[in-house]
Amino acid sequence: MAEEKRYPGQSTEVFPEPFNKPLAVIPTGKPGQLAEEKIKQFFDEGFLVVEDFFTPEELQPCRDAIEKMVDVLADKLYKAGKVKNLYKDSGLFQRLTMLEKEFQGANILLFKHQKMPEEFRNLWCNERILNLIEQIIGPDISGHPVWNMRTKTPLSAATNIPWHQDSGYFSNESYDHMVPTAWIPFLDATEENGCMVMARYGHKKGKVADHTCCAANTWYITLEEEEMRKTLGVDLEKDIINCPVKYGGFVLFHNITPHRSLPNVSNDIRWSIDLRWQSPHENWGFYGIQEGVEMRSSKNPNVIQDWDKFLSVDRKEVWQEKFRKQAKQTTDPFDTTVTGPWIGQWKIVNQNQHTRAYERS
């Protein structure tokens, strides 16, 4: 009997300690830090809903930045004859939906070609949120190279993200250390508009389970519920937790906590951003494509973020050039195909335009 093929992402190794035990449990009283019981809850359950953290004044610049990004995309589509209307009066929570109705894949284009504006950078290294992250990974903090603005337009299959662990998208070097994520919505995140769903305790074994690729007509990997139950010990009846959160709050979770989002069946776009951090002393787990950006150092209290170096690498352009069979197609500004190294990490059980475009480098 032939031995079953193993895929690069598969691993029998387990690393429970970094995901179950904080490096620093006692709050030091810095602004933004959480009570000790909240930090313990984060490590115990694998996630935490943090309420009322940011003020509207802190988040409004990010909303403004998103509006500018949509405006640029609308002009691009209009000038190319892809849409007949700029929909300038539709507003932040409707305009991309209107563009999507004329050019299916507009939300993918915005996801695929987004650049990190200054307003997002300021949120990422916000003093209070770094104080909180310090409670989880210690005083040496860098921003992880993977961040995403989510363009979850209503009823869009392209934004329905299935169950997965974040490390399933990273290389195996990410499996042994904590990469905390803050998922920050730019409106009230509800079950109707597609809030996050967490598999409580799915991180306890310190293991990345087997995923498959790719879900439906997307580039997303999938962690099947039976695999969650069998390999990670998730109780599918008791441990699946919907996480609605008000504007100003966010969901904080581990890189090996299984999670997904609900479909957006509302009338509004559910805008959000996910930001990640890790210790700069750990491997970035990012296929050698890009390093993170230093934000705090125990040896240098006056760290200045080197944004020029960080922004000099566009990871999504690198993916298209390095992991695509016909790289010349990436010059099409309206191409909605997404490829990347994670596709080669797992068994491909469903072929689509994204998997067909992929080429192992």
C-alpha positions as CSV (number, residue, x, y, z in Angstrom):
1,M,0.0,0.0,0.0
2,A,1.5,3.3,-1.0
3,E,2.3,5.8,1.7
4,E,0.0,8.8,1.7
5,K,1.7,11.9,0.5
6,R,2.6,14.5,3.1
7,Y,2.4,18.2,2.4
8,P,4.8,20.9,3.6
9,G,2.3,22.4,6.1
10,Q,1.6,19.1,7.9
11,S,3.4,18.6,11.2
12,T,3.3,16.2,14.1
13,E,5.0,18.7,16.4
14,V,3.1,20.3,19.2
15,F,4.1,23.5,21.1
16,P,1.5,24.0,23.9
17,E,3.5,26.2,26.3
18,P,3.7,29.5,24.3
19,F,0.0,29.4,23.7
20,N,-1.2,28.5,27.2
21,K,1.2,30.5,29.4
22,P,1.8,34.3,29.1
23,L,5.3,35.7,29.3
24,A,4.0,38.5,31.5
25,V,0.8,38.1,33.4
26,I,0.8,40.9,35.9
27,P,-0.5,44.2,34.4
28,T,1.9,47.1,35.0
29,G,-0.8,49.8,35.0
30,K,0.1,51.2,31.6
31,P,-2.8,52.6,29.6
32,G,-4.7,50.0,27.6
33,Q,-3.5,47.0,29.6
34,L,-6.1,44.5,30.7
35,A,-6.8,43.0,34.1
36,E,-4.9,39.9,34.9
37,E,-8.0,37.7,34.7
38,K,-8.6,38.9,31.2
39,I,-5.1,37.9,30.1
40,K,-5.6,34.5,31.7
41,Q,-8.9,34.2,29.8
42,F,-7.2,34.9,26.6
43,F,-4.6,32.2,27.2
44,D,-7.2,29.8,28.5
45,E,-9.8,30.1,25.7
46,G,-7.6,31.2,22.9
47,F,-9.3,34.5,22.2
48,L,-10.8,37.5,24.0
49,V,-13.4,40.1,22.9
50,V,-12.0,43.5,24.1
51,E,-14.8,46.0,24.4
52,D,-14.6,49.9,24.2
53,F,-10.9,50.0,23.6
54,F,-10.6,52.7,20.9
55,T,-12.5,56.0,20.7
56,P,-14.4,57.0,17.6
57,E,-11.8,59.8,17.2
58,E,-9.0,57.2,17.1
59,L,-10.7,55.0,14.4
60,Q,-12.2,57.8,12.2
61,P,-8.9,58.4,10.4
62,C,-8.9,54.7,9.3
63,R,-12.5,55.1,8.0
64,D,-11.3,58.1,6.1
65,A,-8.4,56.2,4.6
66,I,-10.7,53.4,3.4
67,E,-12.9,56.0,1.7
68,K,-9.9,57.3,-0.2
69,M,-8.9,53.7,-1.2
70,V,-12.4,53.1,-2.6
71,D,-12.3,56.4,-4.4
72,V,-9.1,55.5,-6.1
73,L,-10.5,52.1,-7.1
74,A,-13.7,53.7,-8.4
75,D,-11.7,56.2,-10.6
76,K,-9.6,53.3,-11.9
77,L,-12.7,51.2,-12.8
78,Y,-14.5,54.2,-14.3
79,K,-11.6,55.4,-16.5
80,A,-11.2,51.8,-17.8
81,G,-14.9,51.6,-18.7
82,K,-15.5,48.8,-16.2
83,V,-18.2,50.8,-14.4
84,K,-20.5,53.5,-15.7
85,N,-21.0,55.4,-12.4
86,L,-18.6,56.5,-9.7
87,Y,-21.2,56.3,-6.9
88,K,-19.7,59.2,-5.0
89,D,-22.8,59.7,-3.0
90,S,-23.1,56.0,-1.8
91,G,-20.9,56.4,1.3
92,L,-18.4,54.2,3.1
93,F,-20.7,51.3,3.8
94,Q,-22.4,51.1,0.4
95,R,-20.1,52.4,-2.3
96,L,-17.9,49.3,-2.9
97,T,-21.1,47.2,-3.1
98,M,-22.4,49.4,-5.9
99,L,-19.1,49.1,-7.8
100,E,-19.2,45.3,-7.2
101,K,-22.6,45.1,-8.8
102,E,-21.1,46.5,-12.0
103,F,-17.7,44.9,-11.8
104,Q,-17.8,41.6,-10.0
105,G,-14.5,41.3,-8.2
106,A,-14.1,45.0,-7.2
107,N,-13.8,43.9,-3.6
108,I,-11.1,41.4,-4.5
109,L,-9.2,44.1,-6.3
110,L,-9.3,46.3,-3.2
111,F,-8.1,43.4,-1.1
112,K,-5.4,42.4,-3.5
113,H,-3.8,45.8,-4.2
114,Q,-4.2,47.6,-0.9
115,K,-1.3,49.5,0.5
116,M,-0.9,50.3,4.2
117,P,-1.8,54.0,4.7
118,E,-0.4,56.1,7.5
119,E,-3.7,55.9,9.4
120,F,-3.5,52.1,9.6
121,R,0.2,52.3,10.7
122,N,-0.7,54.7,13.5
123,L,-3.4,52.3,14.7
124,W,-1.0,49.3,14.5
125,C,1.6,51.0,16.8
126,N,-0.9,52.8,19.0
127,E,0.6,53.1,22.5
128,R,-2.2,51.5,24.4
129,I,-2.6,48.5,22.1
130,L,1.2,47.9,22.3
131,N,0.9,48.0,26.1
132,L,-1.7,45.3,25.9
133,I,0.4,43.2,23.5
134,E,3.3,43.5,25.9
135,Q,1.2,41.6,28.4
136,I,1.1,38.7,26.0
137,I,4.5,38.5,24.4
138,G,6.7,40.7,26.5
139,P,8.5,44.0,25.9
140,D,10.1,43.3,22.6
141,I,7.4,43.8,20.0
142,S,7.4,43.9,16.2
143,G,4.5,44.2,13.8
144,H,4.1,40.9,11.8
145,P,4.4,41.3,8.0
146,V,0.9,39.9,7.4
147,W,-2.0,42.4,7.8
148,N,-5.2,42.6,5.9
149,M,-8.1,45.0,5.3
150,R,-11.2,43.0,4.9
151,T,-13.6,44.1,2.1
152,K,-16.6,42.1,3.2
153,T,-19.4,43.3,0.9
154,P,-22.9,41.8,1.4
155,L,-23.6,38.3,0.0
156,S,-20.1,38.1,-1.5
157,A,-18.8,34.5,-1.7
158,A,-15.3,35.9,-2.1
159,T,-15.3,37.2,1.5
160,N,-16.7,34.1,3.2
161,I,-13.6,32.9,5.0
162,P,-13.9,29.3,6.2
163,W,-12.5,27.7,9.4
164,H,-8.7,28.0,9.6
165,Q,-5.7,28.6,11.9
166,D,-3.7,31.7,10.9
167,S,-0.5,29.6,11.0
168,G,-2.0,27.5,8.2
169,Y,-1.2,30.5,5.9
170,F,2.4,30.9,7.3
171,S,5.4,28.6,6.9
172,N,6.1,26.0,9.6
173,E,8.5,28.2,11.4
174,S,5.4,30.1,12.8
175,Y,4.1,27.0,14.6
176,D,6.2,27.3,17.8
177,H,5.5,30.9,18.9
178,M,2.7,33.3,19.6
179,V,1.5,35.7,16.9
180,P,-1.4,37.6,18.5
181,T,-3.9,39.2,16.2
182,A,-6.4,42.0,16.8
183,W,-9.3,41.9,14.4
184,I,-10.7,45.4,14.5
185,P,-14.1,46.2,12.8
186,F,-14.9,49.7,11.6
187,L,-18.6,49.4,12.5
188,D,-20.5,47.3,15.0
189,A,-19.7,43.7,14.0
190,T,-22.8,41.6,14.3
191,E,-23.9,38.1,13.4
192,E,-25.9,39.6,10.5
193,N,-23.0,41.4,8.9
194,G,-20.4,38.7,9.4
195,C,-18.8,38.8,12.9
196,M,-15.9,36.5,13.8
197,V,-16.5,33.0,15.1
198,M,-14.0,31.3,17.4
199,A,-13.4,27.6,18.3
200,R,-12.7,28.0,22.0
201,Y,-9.8,25.8,23.4
202,G,-8.7,24.8,19.9
203,H,-5.3,26.1,20.7
204,K,-4.7,24.0,23.8
205,K,-2.7,21.3,22.2
206,G,-0.3,23.8,20.6
207,K,-0.8,22.2,17.2
208,V,-1.5,23.2,13.6
209,A,-4.0,20.8,12.2
210,D,-4.2,19.6,8.6
211,H,-5.9,22.1,6.2
212,T,-6.9,21.7,2.6
213,C,-7.0,24.1,-0.3
214,C,-9.0,26.0,-1.6
215,A,-12.5,26.7,-0.5
216,A,-15.1,27.1,-3.4
217,N,-13.9,29.7,-5.9
218,T,-11.5,31.4,-3.4
219,W,-7.9,31.3,-2.4
220,Y,-8.7,30.4,1.3
221,I,-7.5,27.3,3.0
222,T,-10.0,25.2,5.0
223,L,-9.9,23.4,8.4
224,E,-12.7,20.9,8.3
225,E,-14.8,20.6,11.5
226,E,-14.1,16.9,11.8
227,E,-10.4,17.7,11.8
228,M,-10.9,20.3,14.5
229,R,-12.7,17.8,16.6
230,K,-10.4,14.9,16.0
231,T,-7.0,16.6,16.1
232,L,-7.6,19.7,18.2
233,G,-10.2,18.4,20.6
234,V,-12.8,21.1,19.7
235,D,-16.3,20.3,21.1
236,L,-18.4,21.4,18.1
237,E,-21.5,21.7,20.3
238,K,-20.1,23.8,23.1
239,D,-16.9,25.5,21.9
240,I,-18.1,27.4,18.8
241,I,-18.5,31.0,19.9
242,N,-19.9,33.9,17.8
243,C,-18.1,37.1,18.7
244,P,-20.1,40.2,17.9
245,V,-18.3,43.4,19.0
246,K,-19.2,47.0,19.1
247,Y,-17.3,49.7,17.1
248,G,-14.3,50.6,19.2
249,G,-13.7,47.0,20.4
250,F,-11.9,44.1,18.7
251,V,-11.3,40.4,18.9
252,L,-7.9,39.3,20.2
253,F,-6.8,35.8,19.3
254,H,-3.9,33.3,18.9
255,N,-2.4,32.3,15.5
256,I,-3.4,28.7,16.2
257,T,-7.0,29.4,17.4
258,P,-9.4,28.1,14.8
259,H,-11.7,30.8,13.5
260,R,-13.9,31.9,10.6
261,S,-16.3,34.7,9.9
262,L,-20.1,34.5,9.3
263,P,-21.6,35.5,5.9
264,N,-22.5,39.2,5.5
265,V,-26.3,39.2,5.0
266,S,-26.8,42.8,6.0
267,N,-27.0,45.8,3.7
268,D,-23.7,47.3,4.8
269,I,-20.1,46.5,4.0
270,R,-18.4,45.0,7.1
271,W,-15.0,46.8,6.9
272,S,-12.3,45.5,9.3
273,I,-8.6,45.1,9.6
274,D,-6.5,42.4,11.2
275,L,-3.2,43.4,12.7
276,R,-0.5,41.1,14.1
277,W,2.5,41.3,16.3
278,Q,5.3,38.9,17.5
279,S,8.6,39.0,19.2
280,P,11.4,40.1,16.8
281,H,13.5,37.2,18.2
282,E,11.2,34.6,16.6
283,N,11.1,33.5,13.0
284,W,8.6,35.5,10.9
285,G,7.2,32.3,9.4
286,F,6.7,34.2,6.1
287,Y,8.6,32.2,3.5
288,G,11.5,34.6,3.5
289,I,9.4,37.2,1.7
290,Q,9.4,40.0,4.3
291,E,10.3,40.8,7.9
292,G,8.2,42.7,10.4
293,V,8.6,46.2,11.6
294,E,10.1,46.8,15.1
295,M,7.8,48.7,17.4
296,R,9.2,48.3,20.9
297,S,12.5,47.1,22.4
298,S,13.5,46.4,25.9
299,K,17.0,47.7,25.1
300,N,15.9,50.9,23.2
301,P,12.9,52.8,24.7
302,N,13.0,55.2,21.7
303,V,12.3,52.9,18.8
304,I,11.3,54.6,15.6
305,Q,9.4,52.4,13.2
306,D,11.3,52.0,9.9
307,W,8.3,52.2,7.7
308,D,10.3,52.9,4.5
309,K,12.0,49.5,4.8
310,F,8.7,47.7,5.7
311,L,6.7,49.3,2.9
312,S,9.5,48.7,0.3
313,V,8.2,45.1,0.0
314,D,4.7,44.6,-1.3
315,R,4.1,40.9,-0.3
316,K,1.1,40.5,-2.6
317,E,3.1,41.6,-5.6
318,V,5.9,39.2,-4.6
319,W,3.4,36.4,-4.4
320,Q,2.1,37.1,-7.9
321,E,5.6,37.2,-9.3
322,K,7.0,34.2,-7.5
323,F,4.1,31.8,-7.2
324,R,2.2,32.2,-10.5
325,K,2.6,30.1,-13.6
326,Q,2.1,33.0,-16.0
327,A,3.5,36.0,-14.2
328,K,2.9,38.3,-17.1
329,Q,-0.9,38.1,-16.4
330,T,-0.3,40.0,-13.2
331,T,0.2,43.2,-15.3
332,D,-3.6,43.2,-15.8
333,P,-4.8,45.7,-13.3
334,F,-8.2,44.1,-13.2
335,D,-7.1,40.5,-12.7
336,T,-8.9,39.1,-9.7
337,T,-6.8,35.9,-9.3
338,V,-4.9,35.6,-6.0
339,T,-2.0,33.2,-5.6
340,G,0.4,32.7,-2.7
341,P,2.8,30.3,-1.0
342,W,0.1,28.9,1.3
343,I,-1.5,27.1,-1.6
344,G,1.5,24.8,-1.8
345,Q,1.4,24.1,1.9
346,W,-1.7,21.9,1.8
347,K,-3.4,19.3,-0.3
348,I,-5.5,20.8,-3.1
349,V,-8.9,19.2,-3.0
350,N,-10.7,21.8,-5.1
351,Q,-9.3,23.3,-8.3
352,N,-10.2,26.9,-9.2
353,Q,-8.7,29.9,-10.9
354,H,-6.4,30.6,-7.9
355,T,-5.1,27.0,-7.6
356,R,-4.6,26.7,-11.3
357,A,-2.6,29.9,-11.4
358,Y,-0.4,28.7,-8.6
359,E,3.1,27.4,-9.3
360,R,5.4,26.1,-6.5
361,S,8.5,28.2,-6.5
